[in-house]
Amino acid sequence: MITLRFSFPEIRPLMKQSWGLGWPIVFIMFFHLAIGLTDVYVAGYLGTDVLAAVGYVSQVYWTLQILANGITVGTVSMVSQAYSAKAFDGVGNITSHSLFMALGIAGALTVAAGLYPGAIVRLTGMPSEIQSIAEAFVRIYSLVLIPSYVVFVTAGVLRSSDRVQIAMVTAFISAAANVVGDFVLAFGWGPIPALGYRGIAWS
């Protein structure tokens, strides 16, 4: 029989360290949630067809991000080991190789999504009523796959090298730009014309 014995003074430093790494992640996830909620909120004002298209295409977009998540998981594991061993040259080499791989994959997906948005939309089984809107979303989203992959990988490197607060700040800036952009680009503001549902994608 295994008996676990510990005291609060012993685990307190570990809890403090864990919380120090964890609380920025909580905010990062909240910022990502804010982006999705704002997209849906603005789409609801533009019509049920736009709302449906946003829901469908968001799933397609995150499906295309699966490989980015896979690369990031591997990168985080290797960078964590290298950083803990103070092998900073290794951290740089791992990061550069991961970014190179991410750029290659994202570039191929960008070309495919840009050239064949209609095929992607039909393959996912979207209703014919929203296919034209969905195609416009896919075309625009394809343009940000490369920077999105770079952001995923670099955020993973920051988290695994004890710089998670920097990742939190970048996530906040991205979320703020998206939230403001949704309203400004979709409905127009001053000299900026209203782009309608395309404004959601561009933001």
C-alpha positions as CSV (number, residue, x, y, z in Angstrom):
1,M,0.0,0.0,0.0
2,I,1.4,3.4,-1.0
3,T,0.9,6.2,1.5
4,L,1.1,9.8,0.2
5,R,2.3,12.2,2.8
6,F,2.9,15.9,2.2
7,S,2.5,19.2,4.1
8,F,1.2,22.5,2.9
9,P,4.6,24.3,3.4
10,E,6.2,21.7,1.1
11,I,3.7,22.0,-1.7
12,R,3.2,25.8,-1.4
13,P,6.2,26.7,-3.6
14,L,5.0,24.3,-6.2
15,M,1.4,25.7,-6.1
16,K,2.8,29.2,-6.4
17,Q,4.9,28.2,-9.4
18,S,2.0,26.4,-11.0
19,W,-0.3,29.3,-10.5
20,G,2.3,31.7,-11.9
21,L,2.3,29.7,-15.1
22,G,-1.4,29.0,-15.2
23,W,-3.1,32.3,-14.7
24,P,-1.9,33.8,-18.0
25,I,-3.2,30.7,-19.8
26,V,-6.6,31.3,-18.3
27,F,-6.6,34.8,-19.7
28,I,-5.3,33.6,-23.1
29,M,-8.2,31.1,-23.3
30,F,-10.6,33.9,-22.3
31,F,-9.3,36.2,-25.1
32,H,-9.8,33.4,-27.7
33,L,-13.3,32.9,-26.4
34,A,-14.0,36.6,-26.8
35,I,-13.0,36.5,-30.4
36,G,-15.4,33.6,-31.1
37,L,-18.3,35.2,-29.2
38,T,-17.8,38.6,-30.9
39,D,-17.8,36.9,-34.4
40,V,-21.1,35.2,-33.6
41,Y,-22.6,38.3,-32.0
42,V,-21.9,40.5,-35.1
43,A,-22.9,37.7,-37.5
44,G,-26.3,37.5,-35.7
45,Y,-26.9,41.1,-36.7
46,L,-26.1,40.4,-40.3
47,G,-28.6,37.6,-40.8
48,T,-29.1,33.9,-40.0
49,D,-27.3,32.8,-43.1
50,V,-24.2,34.7,-42.1
51,L,-24.4,33.3,-38.6
52,A,-24.6,29.8,-40.0
53,A,-21.7,30.4,-42.3
54,V,-19.5,31.7,-39.5
55,G,-20.3,28.6,-37.4
56,Y,-19.5,26.2,-40.3
57,V,-16.3,28.0,-41.5
58,S,-15.0,28.4,-37.9
59,Q,-14.9,24.6,-37.7
60,V,-13.1,24.4,-41.0
61,Y,-10.6,27.0,-39.9
62,W,-9.8,25.2,-36.6
63,T,-9.6,21.9,-38.5
64,L,-6.8,23.5,-40.7
65,Q,-5.1,24.5,-37.4
66,I,-4.8,20.9,-36.2
67,L,-1.3,20.5,-37.7
68,A,-0.3,23.8,-36.0
69,N,-1.4,22.4,-32.7
70,G,0.5,19.2,-33.3
71,I,3.7,21.1,-34.2
72,T,3.3,23.3,-31.1
73,V,2.8,20.3,-28.7
74,G,6.1,18.8,-30.0
75,T,7.9,22.1,-29.8
76,V,6.7,22.9,-26.3
77,S,8.0,19.5,-25.1
78,M,11.4,19.9,-26.7
79,V,11.9,23.6,-25.8
80,S,10.9,22.9,-22.2
81,Q,13.6,20.3,-21.9
82,A,16.3,22.4,-23.6
83,Y,15.3,25.5,-21.5
84,S,15.4,23.6,-18.3
85,A,18.9,22.3,-19.2
86,K,19.9,25.9,-20.0
87,A,20.7,24.8,-23.6
88,F,19.6,28.1,-25.1
89,D,21.2,27.3,-28.5
90,G,19.0,24.2,-28.5
91,V,16.0,26.4,-27.8
92,G,16.8,28.6,-30.8
93,N,17.4,25.6,-33.1
94,I,14.2,23.9,-32.1
95,T,12.2,27.1,-32.6
96,S,13.7,27.8,-36.0
97,H,13.0,24.2,-37.2
98,S,9.5,24.3,-35.9
99,L,8.8,27.6,-37.6
100,F,10.2,26.3,-40.9
101,M,7.9,23.3,-40.7
102,A,4.9,25.4,-39.8
103,L,5.6,27.8,-42.7
104,G,5.8,24.9,-45.1
105,I,2.6,23.3,-44.0
106,A,0.7,26.6,-43.7
107,G,1.9,27.7,-47.1
108,A,0.6,24.5,-48.7
109,L,-2.8,24.9,-46.9
110,T,-3.0,28.5,-48.0
111,V,-2.5,27.7,-51.6
112,A,-5.1,24.8,-51.4
113,A,-7.7,26.9,-49.6
114,G,-7.1,29.9,-51.9
115,L,-7.4,27.9,-55.1
116,Y,-10.2,25.5,-54.1
117,P,-12.5,27.2,-51.6
118,G,-15.6,25.9,-53.3
119,A,-14.4,22.3,-53.1
120,I,-13.6,22.7,-49.4
121,V,-17.0,24.2,-48.7
122,R,-18.8,21.4,-50.6
123,L,-16.6,18.7,-48.9
124,T,-17.7,19.9,-45.5
125,G,-21.3,19.5,-46.4
126,M,-22.4,23.1,-46.0
127,P,-26.0,23.9,-47.1
128,S,-26.2,25.4,-50.5
129,E,-27.9,28.6,-49.1
130,I,-24.7,29.6,-47.3
131,Q,-22.0,28.2,-49.7
132,S,-21.3,31.5,-51.4
133,I,-20.8,33.3,-48.0
134,A,-18.7,30.4,-46.7
135,E,-16.4,30.5,-49.8
136,A,-15.7,34.2,-49.2
137,F,-14.8,33.3,-45.6
138,V,-12.5,30.5,-46.7
139,R,-10.7,32.7,-49.2
140,I,-10.0,35.4,-46.6
141,Y,-9.1,33.0,-43.8
142,S,-6.6,31.3,-46.1
143,L,-4.6,34.5,-46.1
144,V,-4.0,34.3,-42.4
145,L,-3.0,30.7,-42.1
146,I,0.7,31.4,-42.3
147,P,0.7,34.1,-39.6
148,S,-1.7,32.0,-37.5
149,Y,0.7,29.0,-37.6
150,V,3.6,31.3,-36.6
151,V,1.6,32.7,-33.7
152,F,0.7,29.2,-32.5
153,V,4.4,28.0,-32.5
154,T,5.9,31.1,-31.0
155,A,3.2,31.2,-28.3
156,G,4.2,27.6,-27.4
157,V,7.9,28.6,-27.3
158,L,7.0,31.5,-25.0
159,R,5.0,29.3,-22.7
160,S,7.7,26.6,-22.4
161,S,10.5,29.1,-21.8
162,D,8.8,30.8,-18.8
163,R,7.6,33.8,-20.8
164,V,3.9,33.0,-20.8
165,Q,3.0,36.6,-19.9
166,I,4.3,37.8,-23.2
167,A,2.1,35.2,-24.9
168,M,-0.8,36.6,-22.9
169,V,-0.1,40.1,-24.0
170,T,0.0,39.1,-27.7
171,A,-3.2,37.2,-27.3
172,F,-4.8,40.3,-25.8
173,I,-3.7,42.5,-28.6
174,S,-5.0,40.0,-31.2
175,A,-8.3,39.6,-29.4
176,A,-8.8,43.4,-29.0
177,A,-8.0,44.0,-32.7
178,N,-10.5,41.3,-33.7
179,V,-13.3,42.5,-31.4
180,V,-12.9,46.1,-32.6
181,G,-12.4,45.1,-36.2
182,D,-15.6,43.0,-36.2
183,F,-17.8,46.1,-35.5
184,V,-15.8,48.6,-37.5
185,L,-15.3,46.6,-40.6
186,A,-18.7,44.9,-40.6
187,F,-20.8,48.0,-39.9
188,G,-18.4,50.8,-41.0
189,W,-17.1,53.7,-39.1
190,G,-16.3,57.2,-40.4
191,P,-14.4,56.9,-43.6
192,I,-14.2,53.1,-43.3
193,P,-17.0,51.5,-45.4
194,A,-19.2,48.7,-44.1
195,L,-17.9,45.4,-45.5
196,G,-20.8,43.3,-44.1
197,Y,-19.9,39.6,-43.3
198,R,-16.6,40.0,-45.1
199,G,-15.6,42.5,-42.3
200,I,-15.9,39.6,-39.8
201,A,-13.4,37.6,-41.8
202,W,-11.0,40.4,-42.4
203,S,-11.0,41.4,-38.7
